[in-house]
Amino acid sequence: MYNILVIGGGVSGFVSAINAKKFYPQKKVAIIEKNAKKLIPCGIPYVFNSFEIEDDFMNLEDKLKKHEVELIVDEMKSIDKNSKFIITSNKKIKFDKLIIATGSTVNIPPIKGIKNAYFIKKDYEYLKNLKEKIKKSSHITIIGGGFIGIETAEEIVASGKKVTLIEVMPKLLYHSFDDDFSTEAYNLLNEKMEIMLNSKVEEIGKDYVIVNSTKIKTDLTIVATGYKPNTGMFKDTFSLNEFGYIIADEYMRVEKDIFAVGDCVEHKEFFTANPTPLMLASTAAFDARVAAANLYKLQILRQSKDSLNIYSTVINNKMFAACGITKRKAVNEGFEIIESKVTVPSTHPPKFPHSTKTTLKLIFSKKDLYLLGAQVIGGINNAEIINILGLAIQKKATASDLYTLQIGTHPILTPPPTFYPICEAASKALS
């Protein structure tokens, strides 16, 4: 018998378990995870060149021991929610509170010959085999121009391979950035690899792909077209939305004593409350903190009811980040907007060797100047700026709030206080 049982040892499961133990230290907490060699999902693209796969281990058991959480290496088979126990491959386990954190699995598109392709799976043995295949290949084709596809492509190019990147949309990172920022990403990547936009893959062979009716020779094809919720085992147990996500309330409650967090649970877009396919480690950790604190009583009230998109990546040693909604999305949703864009140095003066230009775009609603979205390109040392803007959106900040933002600066660490990018962009919007 466990007071608190968590199914899944990924980011959301891990954060749920350790926070549950912090809030309820007298409770017996355990995680069920079938794969002891759990990987850090965000680090997976970098195992193809920057470091070894073993360097990306979560070291789940050691970390859980420090927090007095038990790890059960086993696989869940079914749940009896009325009697409050789960059946695994080896036993029946009773629980008082259950947190479902089964995460996501690769989305397999309906392409002819898809069995000939590889995927970016969250699986140690699979990735180890894929890495060996890459080593033996000269030309790799990657399908998908989102974050995972781009990061994987850049890593493989850095290992000395030729890469062709294929994207069906007219721009890279289409749903996260507007055209000006997407074009900058394209220009940086196009120096290193061949990129095909507006291109549909019709067939994948063992040594070729057919794209827009043209056959392209390749040694290896990797599909990076996103993930889907890992919830197939729950379709007869819980309510799922049309995309397969478990439906939960704002405190991640599926039922009275059952919670769901992370990639497997439905999220709603911050401004429209429409279901959104949001799958981010940061969002998973947020869900987990909310659920864990409120397992037995509502003690952490959730003020932001819906989920905020916050993304970041590195392209050619430049940070690309975004939060909220794009200009394209805002206009499509019916907002009248004001767009403000500035470029300033990332240090002051810009003579330091690590200094770069920081380009920031802010998107405001025209009527009341509420911040709707932000996009930034800059140096790696400026990555946290997007989290400031994420909090600003959560707190319904206006251009006036950002114009009067009180900041701390240092010549080596931040843009200049005289032209701090958030204040500058807000000033431009106000004027």
C-alpha positions in Angstrom: 0.0 0.0 0.0 1.3 3.4 -1.0 -0.3 6.7 0.0 0.8 8.4 -3.2 1.6 6.4 -6.3 2.9 7.9 -9.5 2.8 6.1 -12.9 5.8 7.3 -15.0 9.2 8.5 -14.1 9.7 11.3 -16.6 9.9 15.0 -15.8 6.2 15.2 -14.6 6.4 12.0 -12.6 9.7 12.8 -11.0 8.6 16.4 -10.0 5.2 15.1 -8.8 6.8 12.5 -6.5 9.4 14.7 -4.9 7.0 17.6 -4.3 4.4 15.2 -2.9 7.0 14.1 -0.4 7.8 17.7 0.5 4.2 18.7 1.0 3.2 15.4 2.7 6.4 14.1 4.3 4.6 11.4 6.4 3.1 9.8 3.3 4.6 6.8 1.6 5.4 7.8 -2.1 6.5 5.6 -5.0 7.0 5.9 -8.7 6.3 3.0 -11.1 8.6 3.2 -14.2 9.3 0.4 -16.6 12.6 1.8 -17.9 15.3 2.2 -15.3 17.5 3.9 -17.9 15.3 7.0 -18.1 16.6 9.9 -20.3 16.2 13.6 -20.0 13.8 14.3 -22.9 15.1 17.8 -23.8 18.7 16.5 -24.0 18.0 13.7 -26.5 18.9 15.6 -29.7 22.4 16.4 -28.2 23.3 12.7 -27.8 24.1 12.5 -31.5 27.2 14.6 -31.1 27.6 16.9 -28.1 27.7 14.0 -25.5 27.1 10.3 -25.0 23.7 8.8 -24.4 24.7 7.8 -20.9 25.4 11.4 -20.1 21.7 12.1 -20.6 20.5 9.6 -17.9 18.1 11.1 -15.3 19.7 8.8 -12.7 16.2 8.4 -11.4 16.7 5.9 -8.6 19.6 7.9 -7.0 17.6 11.2 -7.1 14.5 9.6 -5.7 16.4 8.0 -2.8 17.6 11.5 -1.7 13.9 12.5 -1.4 12.8 9.2 0.2 10.7 8.2 -2.8 10.7 4.5 -3.8 11.3 3.5 -7.4 9.4 0.4 -8.6 10.8 -0.9 -11.9 7.8 -2.4 -13.5 5.1 -1.8 -16.1 1.5 -0.8 -15.4 -1.0 -3.0 -17.1 -4.4 -1.7 -15.8 -6.1 0.4 -13.2 -9.0 -0.5 -11.0 -10.1 3.1 -10.0 -13.0 2.0 -7.8 -10.9 -0.4 -5.6 -7.9 1.9 -6.0 -5.2 -0.4 -7.1 -3.1 -0.9 -10.3 -2.0 -4.2 -11.8 1.6 -4.3 -13.1 3.5 -7.0 -14.9 4.4 -8.6 -11.5 1.9 -7.6 -8.9 -1.1 -5.6 -7.6 -0.4 -2.3 -5.9 -2.9 -0.5 -3.7 -2.9 3.4 -3.6 -4.6 6.2 -1.8 -3.8 8.9 -4.3 -2.7 8.3 -7.9 -0.8 10.6 -10.3 -0.7 9.6 -14.0 2.4 10.8 -15.7 2.7 8.5 -18.7 4.0 11.2 -21.0 4.1 10.9 -24.7 5.2 8.7 -27.5 6.3 9.4 -31.1 3.7 10.5 -33.6 3.9 8.2 -36.6 2.7 10.0 -39.8 0.8 8.0 -42.5 3.6 8.0 -45.0 4.2 5.1 -47.4 7.2 3.1 -46.3 7.3 4.6 -42.8 8.7 1.4 -41.4 12.0 2.3 -43.1 12.4 5.4 -41.0 13.8 6.0 -37.5 12.3 8.3 -34.9 13.5 10.3 -31.9 12.2 7.9 -29.3 12.7 8.4 -25.6 14.3 5.0 -25.3 18.0 4.3 -24.5 18.5 1.1 -26.5 16.6 2.5 -29.5 18.7 5.7 -29.5 21.9 3.7 -29.0 21.1 1.7 -32.2 20.1 4.9 -34.1 23.4 6.6 -33.1 25.3 3.6 -34.6 23.3 3.9 -37.8 24.1 7.6 -38.1 27.8 6.9 -37.6 27.7 4.5 -40.6 25.8 6.9 -42.8 27.0 9.8 -44.9 23.7 11.5 -45.9 20.9 11.7 -43.4 17.4 13.0 -44.2 15.3 14.5 -41.4 11.6 15.0 -41.8 10.2 17.8 -39.6 11.3 21.4 -39.1 10.2 21.9 -35.5 12.4 22.1 -32.5 13.4 18.4 -32.3 14.0 18.2 -36.0 16.2 21.3 -36.1 18.2 20.4 -33.0 18.8 16.9 -34.2 19.8 18.1 -37.7 22.3 20.6 -36.3 23.9 18.0 -34.1 24.3 15.5 -36.9 25.8 18.1 -39.2 28.3 18.9 -36.4 29.3 15.2 -36.5 30.4 15.7 -40.1 27.4 14.3 -41.9 25.4 15.7 -44.8 21.9 16.5 -43.8 18.7 17.3 -45.8 15.9 18.8 -43.6 12.3 18.6 -45.0 9.4 20.6 -43.7 5.8 20.6 -45.0 5.1 24.1 -43.8 6.3 27.3 -45.6 8.6 28.2 -42.7 10.7 26.4 -40.0 9.3 26.6 -36.5 6.1 27.7 -38.1 3.8 27.5 -35.1 6.3 29.1 -32.6 7.7 32.1 -34.5 6.6 34.7 -37.0 8.1 34.8 -40.5 10.9 37.3 -39.7 12.3 35.1 -36.9 11.7 31.9 -38.9 13.6 33.3 -41.8 16.5 34.1 -39.5 16.5 30.5 -38.3 16.4 29.3 -41.9 19.4 31.5 -42.9 21.5 30.3 -40.1 20.8 26.6 -40.8 20.9 26.8 -44.6 24.6 27.6 -44.3 25.1 24.0 -43.0 22.5 21.8 -44.6 20.0 21.6 -47.4 16.5 22.7 -46.3 13.3 21.9 -48.3 10.2 24.0 -47.3 6.6 23.5 -48.5 7.7 19.9 -49.1 5.6 16.8 -48.6 7.2 13.4 -48.2 5.2 10.8 -50.2 7.3 7.7 -49.6 10.3 6.5 -47.5 12.5 3.7 -48.9 15.5 2.0 -47.4 17.9 4.3 -49.3 15.6 7.1 -50.6 12.7 9.4 -50.0 10.2 10.7 -52.5 9.5 14.4 -51.9 7.2 16.5 -54.1 7.3 13.6 -56.6 11.1 13.7 -56.7 13.3 10.8 -55.5 16.2 11.8 -53.2 18.9 9.3 -52.3 19.7 9.0 -48.6 21.5 6.6 -46.3 19.1 7.1 -43.4 15.8 8.8 -42.7 14.7 10.2 -39.4 11.2 11.3 -38.7 10.8 14.2 -36.2 7.1 15.1 -36.6 6.3 15.4 -33.0 4.7 13.3 -30.3 1.2 12.2 -29.1 -0.1 11.5 -25.6 0.7 8.0 -24.3 -2.8 7.3 -23.1 -4.0 4.4 -25.2 -4.2 2.2 -22.1 -6.7 4.6 -20.5 -9.3 5.0 -23.2 -11.8 2.7 -21.4 -11.0 4.1 -17.9 -10.9 7.9 -18.2 -12.3 10.6 -20.4 -10.0 11.6 -23.3 -10.4 14.6 -25.6 -10.5 14.3 -29.4 -6.7 14.3 -29.5 -6.2 11.5 -26.9 -5.3 13.7 -23.9 -6.7 12.9 -20.5 -9.3 15.5 -19.4 -8.5 17.0 -16.0 -9.6 20.2 -14.1 -7.3 23.2 -13.3 -5.8 21.3 -10.4 -5.0 18.3 -12.6 -7.7 16.2 -11.0 -9.2 13.5 -13.2 -11.3 12.2 -10.4 -11.4 12.7 -6.7 -8.2 10.8 -5.9 -6.6 10.6 -9.4 -4.5 13.2 -11.0 -2.9 13.5 -14.5 0.2 15.7 -15.4 2.5 16.4 -18.2 2.3 15.3 -21.9 -0.6 12.9 -21.3 -3.1 15.5 -20.0 -5.1 18.1 -21.8 -3.9 21.7 -21.8 -5.8 24.8 -22.9 -4.2 27.7 -24.7 -3.7 30.8 -22.5 -5.7 33.3 -24.4 -8.4 31.3 -26.1 -8.8 28.2 -23.7 -8.9 26.0 -26.8 -7.2 22.6 -26.4 -3.5 22.9 -27.4 -0.9 20.1 -28.2 1.5 21.5 -25.6 4.3 19.1 -24.7 7.1 20.9 -22.8 9.2 19.8 -19.9 8.6 23.2 -18.2 4.8 22.7 -18.6 5.0 19.2 -17.2 6.9 20.4 -14.2 4.3 23.1 -13.6 1.5 20.6 -13.8 3.4 18.3 -11.3 3.9 21.1 -8.8 0.2 22.0 -8.9 -0.9 18.4 -8.5 1.5 17.4 -5.8 0.7 20.3 -3.5 -3.0 19.8 -3.8 -3.3 16.0 -3.4 -5.1 16.1 -0.1 -6.2 19.7 0.2 -6.2 22.8 -2.0 -3.3 24.8 -0.5 -1.7 26.2 -3.7 -4.4 28.1 -5.6 -3.9 28.3 -9.3 -4.5 31.8 -10.6 -3.6 31.1 -14.3 -6.2 28.6 -15.4 -4.7 27.9 -18.8 -1.3 27.0 -20.2 1.3 29.3 -21.7 3.5 28.4 -24.6 7.2 29.2 -23.7 9.8 27.8 -26.1 13.5 28.1 -26.5 16.3 26.5 -28.6 19.8 27.2 -29.9 20.5 27.6 -33.6 24.1 28.1 -34.7 25.0 29.4 -31.2 22.1 31.8 -31.1 19.3 31.6 -28.7 15.8 31.6 -30.2 12.9 31.9 -27.8 9.2 32.7 -27.8 6.2 32.9 -25.4 2.5 33.6 -25.7 1.1 33.7 -29.3 2.6 34.8 -32.6 1.5 37.7 -34.6 0.1 35.3 -37.1 -1.9 33.5 -34.4 -3.1 36.7 -32.8 -4.5 38.0 -36.1 -6.1 34.7 -36.9 -7.9 34.7 -33.5 -9.2 38.2 -34.2 -7.0 40.4 -32.1 -6.1 43.9 -33.3 -2.4 44.2 -32.4 0.6 46.5 -32.1 3.9 44.9 -32.9 7.1 46.4 -31.6 10.6 45.2 -32.4 14.1 46.4 -31.2 17.7 45.3 -31.5 20.2 46.1 -28.8 23.6 44.7 -27.7 23.6 41.9 -25.1 26.3 43.5 -23.0 27.3 47.1 -22.3 29.5 48.1 -23.8 29.3 45.6 -26.7 33.1 45.0 -26.6 33.0 41.8 -24.6 34.0 38.7 -26.7 30.7 37.0 -25.8 28.5 40.0 -26.7 25.9 39.6 -29.4 22.9 41.5 -30.7 19.6 40.8 -29.0 16.5 41.2 -31.1 13.2 41.3 -29.3 9.7 41.5 -30.7 6.7 42.2 -28.4 3.0 41.8 -29.5 0.4 43.8 -27.7 -3.4 44.0 -28.1 -4.1 47.4 -29.7 -7.0 48.4 -27.4 -5.5 47.9 -24.0 -1.9 47.2 -24.8 -1.8 43.9 -22.9 1.2 41.7 -23.8 0.1 38.8 -26.0 3.4 37.4 -27.1 7.2 37.8 -27.4 10.0 36.5 -29.5 13.7 36.9 -29.1 17.0 36.1 -30.8 20.2 36.7 -28.9 23.2 35.3 -27.1 22.9 32.2 -24.9 23.6 34.5 -21.9 20.2 36.2 -22.5 18.0 33.1 -22.5 16.2 33.9 -19.3 14.6 37.0 -20.8 11.8 34.9 -22.2 10.8 33.7 -18.7 10.5 37.3 -17.5 8.1 37.9 -20.4 6.2 34.7 -19.7 5.5 35.9 -16.2 4.5 39.3 -17.6 1.8 37.5 -19.8 0.6 35.5 -16.8 0.2 38.6 -14.7 -1.6 40.5 -17.6 1.2 43.1 -18.0 0.7 46.0 -20.3 3.1 48.0 -22.3 3.1 50.6 -19.5 4.1 47.9 -17.0 7.0 46.8 -19.1 8.1 50.4 -19.9 8.4 51.0 -16.1 10.0 47.6 -15.4 12.7 47.9 -12.6 15.7 45.9 -13.5 19.2 44.9 -12.3 22.0 45.0 -14.8 25.7 44.2 -15.1 28.0 45.0 -18.1 29.0 41.4 -18.6 25.6 39.8 -17.9 22.9 41.9 -19.4 21.9 44.4 -22.1 22.4 48.1 -21.1 20.0 49.7 -18.6 19.8 52.7 -21.0 18.4 50.5 -23.8 17.1 47.4 -22.0 15.2 45.5 -24.7 11.9 45.0 -22.8 11.7 48.6 -21.9 12.7 49.8 -25.3 10.1 47.6 -27.1 7.4 48.7 -24.7 8.4 52.4 -25.2 8.1 51.9 -29.0 4.6 50.4 -28.6 3.4 53.2 -26.3 4.6 55.9 -28.7 
